[in-house]
Amino acid sequence: MCARCGTRAEGPQPTWTFSLENGTPRHYCERCSRDNLRAIEGRLDAQWW
């Protein structure tokens, strides 16, 4: 499940973005990843998006 929007993956394991934020593993769907690419690359936690 996407940690940002709650989208659930269907079928085989998706190619979602993985992030480790304050020791907590999180996965983000393709749409959320694209929408927040600069923040992800800048290593900002999701609370800053």
Residue pairs with C-beta under 8 A, 6 or more apart in sequence:
1 7
1 8
1 9
1 27
2 8
2 16
2 27
2 28
2 29
2 32
3 19
3 26
3 27
3 28
3 46
4 28
4 29
4 32
4 36
4 46
4 49
5 29
5 31
5 32
7 29
7 31
7 32
9 16
9 29
14 29
14 30
15 30
16 27
16 28
16 29
16 30
16 33
17 27
17 28
17 32
17 33
17 40
18 25
18 26
18 27
19 25
19 26
19 27
19 28
19 40
19 46
20 26
21 45
21 46
22 45
26 46
28 36
28 40
28 46
33 40
36 46
36 49
39 46
39 48
39 49
